[in-house]
């Protein structure tokens, strides 16, 4: 009987080299949890990117609406690489000057040089040009999205000649 116990213990030692079923199940559980967390993180990143894109489009359209509203009763004065100005004339004299300019990483609007109102944020570059009676705005945001607008403007009598 002692010989039999000795043989049994020797066979147990030979099988210690492999994994037990419990160890394999724990490893699979840890891997499944890691994959689940990774897939959740990827879906959240994708959702966040889509949300930022939607917010950017809303911001762009709100800016265009404000600009078109400003252009209703104003004439176009001038434009430079990253700014343009509008003039409101009443009774033959200049009442207000509206300026849109790039400052650091935002497009801001100010009236008569007093204060400023941020219109677009996180801008990488702004290009303003004039083509006949159209103002061409090209904005590149920090995330490399590019938006372009062609807006009809009323020119002063000096610009038409």
Buried (B, 14 or more C-beta within 10 A) or exposed (E): EEEEEEEEEEEEEEEEEEEEEEEEEEEEEEEEEEEEEEEEEEEEEEEEEEEBEEEBEEBBEEBBEBBEEBBEEBBBBEBEEBBBBBBBEEEEEEEBBBBBBBEEEBBBBBBEEEEBEEBBBEBBBBBBEBEEEEBBBEBBBEEEBEBEBEBEBBBEEEBEE
